[in-house]
Amino acid sequence: IPYSKFKHEIARALERAGFVTRLERKGKRVKKVLDIGLLFRDKKPMVEGVFFFSRPSRRRYVPYREIKFPRRGGIVVISTPKGVLTGKEARKEKVGGELIAEIW
């Protein structure tokens, strides 16, 4: 996928949560890309679905106390002042932010 700092931070959060096995930045300057290797179990990808909360037209913010635990053992990705974190990490750090997506 085309590289951006924000996409790289989201991919790092997925890596910490165990959904990604490999994360590499390739290329130079304008042609930078992210190479992401998804984790598979029994020949099925760990990422079954994604739901995006925030859009450019509708941002959704949440305090840390209202961060919900997602369904089916997934994670919630949140953009906080401390960087892009999973819901579990944000609750531990006691920091809220913009809800980006739920991944299961």
N, CA, C and O atoms as a Tinker XYZ file with bonds, in Angstrom:
   416  protein
     1  N      0.849000   -1.184000    0.000000    73     2
     2  CA     0.000000    0.000000    0.000000    64     1     3
     3  C      0.889000    1.241000    0.000000    63     2     4     5
     4  O      2.014000    1.175000    0.498000    81     3
     5  N      0.430000    2.360000   -0.536000    73     3     6
     6  CA     1.227000    3.588000   -0.519000    64     5     7
     7  C      1.551000    4.004000    0.920000    63     6     8     9
     8  O      0.704000    3.904000    1.807000    81     7
     9  N      2.769000    4.465000    1.138000    73     7    10
    10  CA     3.254000    4.784000    2.479000    64     9    11
    11  C      2.738000    6.132000    2.975000    63    10    12    13
    12  O      2.681000    7.105000    2.223000    81    11
    13  N      2.367000    6.169000    4.247000    73    11    14
    14  CA     2.170000    7.411000    4.991000    64    13    15
    15  C      2.492000    7.092000    6.447000    63    14    16    17
    16  O      2.416000    5.936000    6.864000    81    15
    17  N      2.848000    8.109000    7.217000    73    15    18
    18  CA     3.175000    7.888000    8.629000    64    17    19
    19  C      1.996000    7.286000    9.382000    63    18    20    21
    20  O      2.166000    6.393000   10.213000    81    19
    21  N      0.794000    7.784000    9.081000    73    19    22
    22  CA    -0.405000    7.324000    9.771000    64    21    23
    23  C     -0.667000    5.843000    9.477000    63    22    24    25
    24  O     -0.961000    5.076000   10.394000    81    23
    25  N     -0.564000    5.440000    8.220000    73    23    26
    26  CA    -0.754000    4.032000    7.861000    64    25    27
    27  C      0.301000    3.159000    8.529000    63    26    28    29
    28  O      0.007000    2.043000    8.957000    81    27
    29  N      1.525000    3.665000    8.619000    73    27    30
    30  CA     2.607000    2.919000    9.267000    64    29    31
    31  C      2.312000    2.731000   10.753000    63    30    32    33
    32  O      2.548000    1.651000   11.295000    81    31
    33  N      1.801000    3.761000   11.416000    73    31    34
    34  CA     1.456000    3.654000   12.837000    64    33    35
    35  C      0.316000    2.661000   13.060000    63    34    36    37
    36  O      0.344000    1.896000   14.024000    81    35
    37  N     -0.680000    2.667000   12.184000    73    35    38
    38  CA    -1.780000    1.700000   12.296000    64    37    39
    39  C     -1.243000    0.281000   12.113000    63    38    40    41
    40  O     -1.621000   -0.625000   12.855000    81    39
    41  N     -0.372000    0.087000   11.139000    73    39    42
    42  CA     0.215000   -1.236000   10.901000    64    41    43
    43  C      1.054000   -1.686000   12.094000    63    42    44    45
    44  O      1.065000   -2.871000   12.426000    81    43
    45  N      1.759000   -0.755000   12.744000    73    43    46
    46  CA     2.542000   -1.116000   13.938000    64    45    47
    47  C      1.625000   -1.545000   15.076000    63    46    48    49
    48  O      1.955000   -2.472000   15.816000    81    47
    49  N      0.469000   -0.878000   15.228000    73    47    50
    50  CA    -0.495000   -1.274000   16.256000    64    49    51
    51  C     -1.027000   -2.677000   15.965000    63    50    52    53
    52  O     -1.193000   -3.479000   16.885000    81    51
    53  N     -1.294000   -2.978000   14.696000    73    51    54
    54  CA    -1.743000   -4.323000   14.316000    64    53    55
    55  C     -0.658000   -5.362000   14.573000    63    54    56    57
    56  O     -0.950000   -6.498000   14.947000    81    55
    57  N      0.585000   -4.968000   14.373000    73    55    58
    58  CA     1.710000   -5.870000   14.637000    64    57    59
    59  C      1.813000   -6.174000   16.130000    63    58    60    61
    60  O      2.026000   -7.322000   16.519000    81    59
    61  N      1.660000   -5.141000   16.970000    73    59    62
    62  CA     1.706000   -5.355000   18.423000    64    61    63
    63  C      0.555000   -6.243000   18.889000    63    62    64    65
    64  O      0.704000   -7.000000   19.848000    81    63
    65  N     -0.601000   -6.155000   18.209000    73    63    66
    66  CA    -1.769000   -6.951000   18.583000    64    65    67
    67  C     -1.710000   -8.375000   18.037000    63    66    68    69
    68  O     -2.520000   -9.217000   18.425000    81    67
    69  N     -0.760000   -8.656000   17.137000    73    67    70
    70  CA    -0.593000  -10.009000   16.637000    64    69    71
    71  C     -1.336000  -10.318000   15.349000    63    70    72    73
    72  O     -1.499000  -11.492000   15.014000    81    71
    73  N     -1.789000   -9.318000   14.619000    73    71    74
    74  CA    -2.474000   -9.542000   13.351000    64    73    75
    75  C     -1.517000   -9.498000   12.159000    63    74    76    77
    76  O     -1.861000   -9.961000   11.072000    81    75
    77  N     -0.318000   -8.941000   12.358000    73    75    78
    78  CA     0.646000   -8.754000   11.274000    64    77    79
    79  C      1.953000   -9.447000   11.643000    63    78    80    81
    80  O      2.432000   -9.316000   12.770000    81    79
    81  N      2.535000  -10.192000   10.685000    73    79    82
    82  CA     3.798000  -10.883000   10.941000    64    81    83
    83  C      4.998000  -10.078000   10.469000    63    82    84    85
    84  O      6.063000  -10.126000   11.085000    81    83
    85  N      4.829000   -9.337000    9.373000    73    83    86
    86  CA     5.950000   -8.628000    8.763000    64    85    87
    87  C      5.491000   -7.237000    8.364000    63    86    88    89
    88  O      4.397000   -7.054000    7.829000    81    87
    89  N      6.353000   -6.255000    8.636000    73    87    90
    90  CA     6.047000   -4.866000    8.302000    64    89    91
    91  C      7.321000   -4.210000    7.797000    63    90    92    93
    92  O      8.286000   -4.064000    8.547000    81    91
    93  N      7.327000   -3.810000    6.521000    73    91    94
    94  CA     8.509000   -3.192000    5.922000    64    93    95
    95  C      8.119000   -1.944000    5.150000    63    94    96    97
    96  O      7.063000   -1.878000    4.521000    81    95
    97  N      9.005000   -0.953000    5.216000    73    95    98
    98  CA     8.855000    0.247000    4.392000    64    97    99
    99  C      9.849000    0.114000    3.248000    63    98   100   101
   100  O     11.048000   -0.048000    3.477000    81    99
   101  N      9.358000    0.182000    2.030000    73    99   102
   102  CA    10.217000    0.015000    0.859000    64   101   103
   103  C     10.139000    1.252000   -0.021000    63   102   104   105
   104  O      9.164000    2.002000    0.023000    81   103
   105  N     11.173000    1.451000   -0.815000    73   103   106
   106  CA    11.191000    2.550000   -1.771000    64   105   107
   107  C     11.763000    3.823000   -1.178000    63   106   108   109
   108  O     12.091000    3.885000    0.007000    81   107
   109  N     11.877000    4.845000   -2.032000    73   107   110
   110  CA    12.424000    6.131000   -1.614000    64   109   111
   111  C     11.489000    7.256000   -2.020000    63   110   112   113
   112  O     10.809000    7.183000   -3.044000    81   111
   113  N     11.467000    8.273000   -1.219000    73   111   114
   114  CA    10.724000    9.510000   -1.461000    64   113   115
   115  C      9.299000    9.283000   -1.943000    63   114   116   117
   116  O      8.467000    8.786000   -1.185000    81   115
   117  N      9.007000    9.633000   -3.172000    73   115   118
   118  CA     7.637000    9.590000   -3.686000    64   117   119
   119  C      7.119000    8.163000   -3.846000    63   118   120   121
   120  O      5.912000    7.936000   -3.774000    81   119
   121  N      8.001000    7.217000   -4.058000    73   119   122
   122  CA     7.591000    5.844000   -4.343000    64   121   123
   123  C      7.623000    4.931000   -3.120000    63   122   124   125
   124  O      7.750000    3.716000   -3.274000    81   123
   125  N      7.511000    5.475000   -1.924000    73   123   126
   126  CA     7.519000    4.649000   -0.721000    64   125   127
   127  C      6.236000    3.826000   -0.648000    63   126   128   129
   128  O      5.148000    4.303000   -0.973000    81   127
   129  N      6.394000    2.579000   -0.214000    73   127   130
   130  CA     5.244000    1.699000   -0.004000    64   129   131
   131  C      5.440000    0.917000    1.293000    63   130   132   133
   132  O      6.565000    0.727000    1.754000    81   131
   133  N      4.334000    0.470000    1.868000    73   131   134
   134  CA     4.359000   -0.412000    3.034000    64   133   135
   135  C      4.101000   -1.830000    2.561000    63   134   136   137
   136  O      3.145000   -2.083000    1.827000    81   135
   137  N      4.945000   -2.746000    2.976000    73   135   138
   138  CA     4.763000   -4.163000    2.677000    64   137   139
   139  C      4.352000   -4.833000    3.983000    63   138   140   141
   140  O      5.148000   -4.928000    4.917000    81   139
   141  N      3.108000   -5.295000    4.045000    73   139   142
   142  CA     2.548000   -5.848000    5.279000    64   141   143
   143  C      2.229000   -7.319000    5.060000    63   142   144   145
   144  O      1.557000   -7.676000    4.093000    81   143
   145  N      2.713000   -8.174000    5.963000    73   143   146
   146  CA     2.413000   -9.607000    5.909000    64   145   147
   147  C      1.385000   -9.953000    6.969000    63   146   148   149
   148  O      1.657000   -9.825000    8.163000    81   147
   149  N      0.199000  -10.393000    6.545000    73   147   150
   150  CA    -0.859000  -10.760000    7.485000    64   149   151
   151  C     -0.590000  -12.133000    8.088000    63   150   152   153
   152  O     -0.005000  -13.002000    7.441000    81   151
   153  N     -1.018000  -12.317000    9.323000    73   151   154
   154  CA    -0.872000  -13.595000   10.011000    64   153   155
   155  C     -2.004000  -14.526000    9.588000    63   154   156   157
   156  O     -3.158000  -14.106000    9.504000    81   155
   157  N     -1.677000  -15.784000    9.324000    73   155   158
   158  CA    -2.660000  -16.790000    8.936000    64   157   159
   159  C     -2.670000  -17.909000    9.962000    63   158   160   161
   160  O     -1.630000  -18.265000   10.517000    81   159
   161  N     -3.860000  -18.464000   10.212000    73   159   162
   162  CA    -4.015000  -19.662000   11.045000    64   161   163
   163  C     -4.901000  -20.637000   10.289000    63   162   164   165
   164  O     -5.994000  -20.275000    9.855000    81   163
   165  N     -4.445000  -21.853000   10.129000    73   163   166
   166  CA    -5.182000  -22.879000    9.379000    64   165   167
   167  C     -5.573000  -22.381000    7.991000    63   166   168   169
   168  O     -6.695000  -22.601000    7.536000    81   167
   169  N     -4.645000  -21.715000    7.332000    73   167   170
   170  CA    -4.820000  -21.176000    5.981000    64   169   171
   171  C     -5.931000  -20.126000    5.879000    63   170   172   173
   172  O     -6.448000  -19.871000    4.791000    81   171
   173  N     -6.294000  -19.522000    7.007000    73   171   174
   174  CA    -7.279000  -18.436000    7.017000    64   173   175
   175  C     -6.619000  -17.202000    7.622000    63   174   176   177
   176  O     -5.891000  -17.316000    8.607000    81   175
   177  N     -6.861000  -16.022000    7.047000    73   175   178
   178  CA    -6.247000  -14.815000    7.611000    64   177   179
   179  C     -6.840000  -14.481000    8.980000    63   178   180   181
   180  O     -8.026000  -14.704000    9.224000    81   179
   181  N     -6.005000  -13.947000    9.867000    73   179   182
   182  CA    -6.467000  -13.549000   11.199000    64   181   183
   183  C     -7.449000  -12.385000   11.116000    63   182   184   185
   184  O     -8.350000  -12.275000   11.947000    81   183
   185  N     -7.282000  -11.518000   10.124000    73   183   186
   186  CA    -8.192000  -10.385000    9.953000    64   185   187
   187  C     -9.392000  -10.864000    9.147000    63   186   188   189
   188  O     -9.286000  -11.130000    7.950000    81   187
   189  N    -10.547000  -10.970000    9.828000    73   187   190
   190  CA   -11.769000  -11.407000    9.150000    64   189   191
   191  C    -12.607000  -10.231000    8.680000    63   190   192   193
   192  O    -13.311000  -10.324000    7.675000    81   191
   193  N    -12.531000   -9.121000    9.411000    73   191   194
   194  CA   -13.342000   -7.974000    9.043000    64   193   195
   195  C    -12.820000   -6.691000    9.658000    63   194   196   197
   196  O    -12.083000   -6.706000   10.643000    81   195
   197  N    -13.222000   -5.572000    9.050000    73   195   198
   198  CA   -12.822000   -4.242000    9.517000    64   197   199
   199  C    -14.041000   -3.332000    9.451000    63   198   200   201
   200  O    -14.771000   -3.333000    8.460000    81   199
   201  N    -14.258000   -2.556000   10.508000    73   199   202
   202  CA   -15.307000   -1.540000   10.505000    64   201   203
   203  C    -14.657000   -0.210000   10.847000    63   202   204   205
   204  O    -14.028000   -0.078000   11.896000    81   203
   205  N    -14.805000    0.782000    9.966000    73   203   206
   206  CA   -14.219000    2.097000   10.184000    64   205   207
   207  C    -15.225000    2.992000   10.900000    63   206   208   209
   208  O    -16.351000    3.163000   10.434000    81   207
   209  N    -14.815000    3.566000   12.040000    73   207   210
   210  CA   -15.680000    4.462000   12.796000    64   209   211
   211  C    -15.615000    5.880000   12.257000    63   210   212   213
   212  O    -16.644000    6.462000   11.914000    81   211
   213  N    -14.418000    6.439000   12.179000    73   211   214
   214  CA   -14.241000    7.831000   11.780000    64   213   215
   215  C    -14.075000    7.946000   10.272000    63   214   216   217
   216  O    -13.454000    7.107000    9.619000    81   215
   217  N    -14.651000    9.011000    9.753000    73   215   218
   218  CA   -14.496000    9.370000    8.341000    64   217   219
   219  C    -14.156000   10.845000    8.314000    63   218   220   221
   220  O    -14.336000   11.533000    9.318000    81   219
   221  N    -13.671000   11.346000    7.195000    73   219   222
   222  CA   -13.389000   12.786000    7.141000    64   221   223
   223  C    -14.620000   13.639000    7.446000    63   222   224   225
   224  O    -14.496000   14.729000    8.004000    81   223
   225  N    -15.801000   13.150000    7.086000    73   223   226
   226  CA   -17.022000   13.924000    7.329000    64   225   227
   227  C    -17.577000   13.717000    8.732000    63   226   228   229
   228  O    -18.355000   14.540000    9.212000    81   227
   229  N    -17.193000   12.636000    9.393000    73   227   230
   230  CA   -17.721000   12.350000   10.727000    64   229   231
   231  C    -16.634000   11.738000   11.599000    63   230   232   233
   232  O    -16.356000   10.541000   11.519000    81   231
   233  N    -16.034000   12.560000   12.419000    73   231   234
   234  CA   -15.004000   12.082000   13.346000    64   233   235
   235  C    -15.695000   11.588000   14.610000    63   234   236   237
   236  O    -16.687000   12.171000   15.050000    81   235
   237  N    -15.171000   10.517000   15.191000    73   235   238
   238  CA   -15.757000    9.978000   16.413000    64   237   239
   239  C    -14.670000    9.889000   17.476000    63   238   240   241
   240  O    -13.682000    9.173000   17.310000    81   239
   241  N    -14.860000   10.618000   18.561000    73   239   242
   242  CA   -13.893000   10.659000   19.653000    64   241   243
   243  C    -14.479000    9.957000   20.868000    63   242   244   245
   244  O    -15.695000    9.926000   21.054000    81   243
   245  N    -13.602000    9.395000   21.691000    73   243   246
   246  CA   -14.064000    8.643000   22.851000    64   245   247
   247  C    -13.067000    8.821000   23.996000    63   246   248   249
   248  O    -11.859000    8.729000   23.783000    81   247
   249  N    -13.573000    9.078000   25.230000    73   247   250
   250  CA   -12.670000    9.080000   26.388000    64   249   251
   251  C    -12.267000    7.642000   26.726000    63   250   252   253
   252  O    -12.944000    6.694000   26.326000    81   251
   253  N    -11.179000    7.485000   27.452000    73   251   254
   254  CA   -10.653000    6.135000   27.683000    64   253   255
   255  C    -11.623000    5.247000   28.451000    63   254   256   257
   256  O    -11.603000    4.029000   28.277000    81   255
   257  N    -12.464000    5.824000   29.291000    73   255   258
   258  CA   -13.413000    5.008000   30.064000    64   257   259
   259  C    -14.509000    4.402000   29.187000    63   258   260   261
   260  O    -15.124000    3.405000   29.566000    81   259
   261  N    -14.753000    4.993000   28.027000    73   259   262
   262  CA   -15.821000    4.512000   27.146000    64   261   263
   263  C    -15.307000    3.646000   25.998000    63   262   264   265
   264  O    -16.066000    3.335000   25.079000    81   263
   265  N    -14.045000    3.255000   26.032000    73   263   266
   266  CA   -13.504000    2.386000   24.985000    64   265   267
   267  C    -14.071000    0.987000   25.202000    63   266   268   269
   268  O    -13.847000    0.366000   26.241000    81   267
   269  N    -14.799000    0.507000   24.215000    73   267   270
   270  CA   -15.449000   -0.800000   24.305000    64   269   271
   271  C    -14.492000   -1.901000   23.851000    63   270   272   273
   272  O    -13.594000   -1.670000   23.041000    81   271
   273  N    -14.704000   -3.090000   24.386000    73   271   274
   274  CA   -13.945000   -4.249000   23.930000    64   273   275
   275  C    -14.668000   -4.827000   22.720000    63   274   276   277
   276  O    -15.871000   -5.075000   22.786000    81   275
   277  N    -13.967000   -5.041000   21.632000    73   275   278
   278  CA   -14.624000   -5.483000   20.397000    64   277   279
   279  C    -15.053000   -6.942000   20.428000    63   278   280   281
   280  O    -14.679000   -7.705000   21.320000    81   279
   281  N    -15.839000   -7.302000   19.439000    73   279   282
   282  CA   -16.363000   -8.664000   19.324000    64   281   283
   283  C    -15.310000   -9.635000   18.785000    63   282   284   285
   284  O    -14.329000   -9.222000   18.166000    81   283
   285  N    -15.520000  -10.885000   19.021000    73   283   286
   286  CA   -14.712000  -11.980000   18.473000    64   285   287
   287  C    -13.214000  -11.838000   18.688000    63   286   288   289
   288  O    -12.434000  -12.234000   17.822000    81   287
   289  N    -12.796000  -11.292000   19.803000    73   287   290
   290  CA   -11.367000  -11.218000   20.097000    64   289   291
   291  C    -10.592000  -10.251000   19.235000    63   290   292   293
   292  O     -9.385000  -10.410000   19.056000    81   291
   293  N    -11.263000   -9.256000   18.702000    73   291   294
   294  CA   -10.598000   -8.278000   17.847000    64   293   295
   295  C    -10.008000   -7.132000   18.647000    63   294   296   297
   296  O     -9.887000   -7.202000   19.870000    81   295
   297  N     -9.643000   -6.073000   17.932000    73   295   298
   298  CA    -9.075000   -4.891000   18.572000    64   297   299
   299  C     -9.750000   -3.642000   18.029000    63   298   300   301
   300  O    -10.354000   -3.651000   16.957000    81   299
   301  N     -9.630000   -2.575000   18.795000    73   299   302
   302  CA   -10.056000   -1.253000   18.365000    64   301   303
   303  C     -8.790000   -0.429000   18.200000    63   302   304   305
   304  O     -7.918000   -0.460000   19.068000    81   303
   305  N     -8.673000    0.311000   17.096000    73   303   306
   306  CA    -7.513000    1.163000   16.837000    64   305   307
   307  C     -7.923000    2.602000   17.099000    63   306   308   309
   308  O     -8.927000    3.075000   16.566000    81   307
   309  N     -7.132000    3.309000   17.934000    73   307   310
   310  CA    -7.450000    4.671000   18.357000    64   309   311
   311  C     -6.243000    5.573000   18.134000    63   310   312   313
   312  O     -5.116000    5.215000   18.476000    81   311
   313  N     -6.491000    6.742000   17.557000    73   311   314
   314  CA    -5.442000    7.745000   17.390000    64   313   315
   315  C     -5.474000    8.653000   18.617000    63   314   316   317
   316  O     -6.459000    9.356000   18.845000    81   315
   317  N     -4.406000    8.641000   19.401000    73   315   318
   318  CA    -4.344000    9.388000   20.653000    64   317   319
   319  C     -3.188000   10.381000   20.609000    63   318   320   321
   320  O     -2.376000   10.342000   19.685000    81   319
   321  N     -3.104000   11.270000   21.599000    73   319   322
   322  CA    -1.933000   12.147000   21.677000    64   321   323
   323  C     -0.623000   11.380000   21.874000    63   322   324   325
   324  O      0.452000   11.920000   21.614000    81   323
   325  N     -0.702000   10.130000   22.331000    73   323   326
   326  CA     0.490000    9.297000   22.522000    64   325   327
   327  C      0.758000    8.399000   21.319000    63   326   328   329
   328  O      1.569000    7.477000   21.408000    81   327
   329  N      0.094000    8.654000   20.202000    73   327   330
   330  CA     0.276000    7.860000   18.995000    64   329   331
   331  C     -0.919000    6.968000   18.742000    63   330   332   333
   332  O     -1.919000    7.040000   19.455000    81   331
   333  N     -0.818000    6.134000   17.736000    73   331   334
   334  CA    -1.889000    5.195000   17.411000    64   333   335
   335  C     -1.744000    3.984000   18.321000    63   334   336   337
   336  O     -0.707000    3.322000   18.332000    81   335
   337  N     -2.804000    3.700000   19.092000    73   335   338
   338  CA    -2.786000    2.609000   20.064000    64   337   339
   339  C     -3.976000    1.693000   19.846000    63   338   340   341
   340  O     -4.965000    2.080000   19.224000    81   339
   341  N     -3.875000    0.474000   20.364000    73   339   342
   342  CA    -5.036000   -0.405000   20.409000    64   341   343
   343  C     -5.897000    0.040000   21.590000    63   342   344   345
   344  O     -5.436000    0.791000   22.449000    81   343
   345  N     -7.137000   -0.418000   21.632000    73   343   346
   346  CA    -8.033000   -0.049000   22.723000    64   345   347
   347  C     -7.491000   -0.464000   24.081000    63   346   348   349
   348  O     -7.614000    0.274000   25.058000    81   347
   349  N     -6.893000   -1.642000   24.140000    73   347   350
   350  CA    -6.325000   -2.156000   25.391000    64   349   351
   351  C     -5.177000   -1.265000   25.872000    63   350   352   353
   352  O     -5.085000   -0.946000   27.058000    81   351
   353  N     -4.300000   -0.866000   24.938000    73   351   354
   354  CA    -3.172000    0.001000   25.287000    64   353   355
   355  C     -3.662000    1.378000   25.732000    63   354   356   357
   356  O     -3.114000    1.958000   26.669000    81   355
   357  N     -4.694000    1.903000   25.063000    73   355   358
   358  CA    -5.228000    3.223000   25.408000    64   357   359
   359  C     -5.850000    3.208000   26.805000    63   358   360   361
   360  O     -5.673000    4.156000   27.570000    81   359
   361  N     -6.575000    2.142000   27.141000    73   359   362
   362  CA    -7.155000    2.038000   28.489000    64   361   363
   363  C     -6.057000    1.951000   29.542000    63   362   364   365
   364  O     -6.174000    2.540000   30.617000    81   363
   365  N     -4.989000    1.216000   29.233000    73   363   366
   366  CA    -3.872000    1.076000   30.167000    64   365   367
   367  C     -3.177000    2.417000   30.382000    63   366   368   369
   368  O     -2.800000    2.753000   31.505000    81   367
   369  N     -3.007000    3.187000   29.298000    73   367   370
   370  CA    -2.366000    4.507000   29.370000    64   369   371
   371  C     -3.319000    5.589000   29.872000    63   370   372   373
   372  O     -2.897000    6.714000   30.140000    81   371
   373  N     -4.605000    5.251000   29.999000    73   371   374
   374  CA    -5.649000    6.190000   30.420000    64   373   375
   375  C     -5.698000    7.410000   29.505000    63   374   376   377
   376  O     -5.646000    8.555000   29.956000    81   375
   377  N     -5.800000    7.128000   28.200000    73   375   378
   378  CA    -5.852000    8.201000   27.216000    64   377   379
   379  C     -6.915000    7.852000   26.169000    63   378   380   381
   380  O     -6.979000    6.720000   25.688000    81   379
   381  N     -7.739000    8.829000   25.830000    73   379   382
   382  CA    -8.761000    8.658000   24.802000    64   381   383
   383  C     -8.287000    9.249000   23.495000    63   382   384   385
   384  O     -7.145000    9.693000   23.381000    81   383
   385  N     -9.167000    9.255000   22.509000    73   383   386
   386  CA    -8.798000    9.824000   21.222000    64   385   387
   387  C     -9.827000    9.519000   20.160000    63   386   388   389
   388  O    -10.981000    9.212000   20.458000    81   387
   389  N     -9.395000    9.608000   18.917000    73   387   390
   390  CA   -10.290000    9.376000   17.781000    64   389   391
   391  C    -10.346000    7.887000   17.459000    63   390   392   393
   392  O     -9.316000    7.249000   17.242000    81   391
   393  N    -11.562000    7.340000   17.432000    73   391   394
   394  CA   -11.746000    5.940000   17.051000    64   393   395
   395  C    -11.500000    5.811000   15.558000    63   394   396   397
   396  O    -12.141000    6.493000   14.759000    81   395
   397  N    -10.592000    4.955000   15.187000    73   395   398
   398  CA   -10.274000    4.765000   13.776000    64   397   399
   399  C    -11.033000    3.566000   13.214000    63   398   400   401
   400  O    -11.798000    3.706000   12.260000    81   399
   401  N    -10.822000    2.388000   13.803000    73   399   402
   402  CA   -11.436000    1.178000   13.251000    64   401   403
   403  C    -11.509000    0.074000   14.293000    63   402   404   405
   404  O    -10.793000    0.086000   15.294000    81   403
   405  N    -12.388000   -0.873000   14.032000    73   403   406
   406  CA   -12.465000   -2.118000   14.794000    64   405   407
   407  C    -12.048000   -3.232000   13.843000    63   406   408   409
   408  O    -12.549000   -3.320000   12.723000    81   407
   409  N    -11.137000   -4.075000   14.290000    73   407   410
   410  CA   -10.616000   -5.152000   13.451000    64   409   411
   411  C    -10.815000   -6.463000   14.189000    63   410   412   413
   412  O    -10.430000   -6.590000   15.351000    81   411
   413  N    -11.422000   -7.448000   13.512000    73   411   414
   414  CA   -11.633000   -8.748000   14.126000    64   413   415
   415  C    -11.302000   -9.847000   13.156000    63   414   416
   416  O    -11.418000  -11.025000   13.494000    81   415
